Amino acid sequence: MSEIKKKIRSILPGGDWNPLYDTSYLPPESSDVVIVGGGVLGLSVAYWLKKLEKPRGAIRVLVVERDHTYSRASTVLSVGGIRQQFSVPENVQLSIFSIDFLRNINEYLAVADDPPLDIQFNPSGYLLLASEKGAAIMENNVKVQRQEGAKVCLMSPEQLRNKFPWINTEGVALASYGMEHEGWFDPWCLLQGLRRKVQSMGVLFCRGEVTRFVSSSNLMKTASGEEVNLKRIHEVHVKIDQSLEYQPVECAIVINAAGAWSGQVAELAGIGKGPPGTLQGTKLPVELRKRYVYLWHCPQGPGLETPFVIDPSGTYFRREGLGHNYLGGCSPTEEEEPDPGNLEVDHDFFQDRVWPPLAQRVPAFETLKVRSAWAGYYDYNTFDQNGVVGPHPLVINMYFATGFSGHGLQQAPAVGRAVAEMVLEGHFQTINLSSFLFSRFYSGEKVQEHNII
């Protein structure tokens, strides 16, 4: 029966539909865990909480997402790359776990009677190019990657020319090439697959925006005698989409997976609102940063064996489909950072900053034609461009899964598990992410990742 017929039937005498009391769109009055943000990181946390809970059905999980179309979500606006070529061991481990998850996605996310997921994984690898100046760092990075089990080879300019004759090796001293478990996939498929699965596991969804946290405080003394104010969130206020109404939701745990907006969510909880230089005054340093992605066509461009290429200039590209189309872009410098207030594309940025190094590296790209472009957001961690995972030291029941600065999508399956382990067990089990805890922002201990795109 169509929805409209159902509605008409319910209004007739004897029907139970009353528009004055229709509360189906409201979140529940209480939930054990409230996840702020329904992108892949938030959904991955929801999945692993339900997967690891004991007994089954023990935890009630609510995901609050304000953009139900995901039109501004970082997940679906990304280029979908996954690589193991990082300089920090934890990042390599996160990617190795996540690639295994993606390659066996239907073992994890299958739903009875629904068609299997096709993540469209393309295992063409990543090819990172280094100048003379960056060659030593690349060698060290590859050493780290191999120690963690990644299959990466180093290539000289001559080997590079032999394998990929379309590359101009001028200015390249060394290259690193991922021989397996690297490439790209369909981010929308992962998002929808996670969403479908967690709904089948009983996770609740609400379209709305978190506008307030109600919390209690407790003054404590640290071992060194310093007074600190410990806070616990008891209630989350959710403003309902396209309405002035809000619904309070009682909760035990809050997960901040709000991506580029997670800094604002942290502020709502009072994080960073103490005296400068104190733990209470330490902000979550995650900001909205706008990044452009361009799609171009080039009939003479590199063929089907083309990896995901990252130039020493920071310019990157990969193949898109089979029709000589390519996706690519380049992160701007601090001085060039565009206004993140909208998702408009700067086409001059391609002409001035992206195309020249592209055409220099791949001469065939001199004749490319841009077909389309879009902009998306990075949840940019201004401190060290690495993720923030685990609980806040003072707001003791707010946990983070944010700040990955462009590699959150590819590491989401592993990060979700890590956060769920911390919530359920009180410590990391599969991968030790202690160096990604919030406390590093106060102590000043950076986890410096050299391979940020």
Secondary structure, DSSP 8 states (H G I E B T S, - for coil): --HHHHHHHHHSTT----GGG--TTS--SEEEEEEE--SHHHHHHHHHHHHH-SSTT---EEEEES-TT-TT-TTTTS--EE----SSHHHHHHHHHHHHHHHTHHHHH--TTS-------B---EEEEE-TTTHHHHHHHHHHHHHTT--EEEE-HHHHHHH-TT---TT--EEEEE-SS-EE--HHHHHHHHHHHHHHTT-EEEEEEEEEEEEEEEEEE-TTS-EEEEEEEEEEEEEETTSS-EEEEEEEEEEE--GGGHHHHHHHTTTT-S-TTSSTT----EEEEEEEEEEEE-TTS--TT--EEE-TTSEEEEE-SSSSEEEEEE---GGG---TTS----HHHIIIIIHHHHHHHSGGGGG-EEEEEEEEEEEEETTTS--EEEE-SSBTTEEEEE--TT-HHHHHHHHHHHHHHHHHHSS--SS--GGGSTTHHHHT-----S---
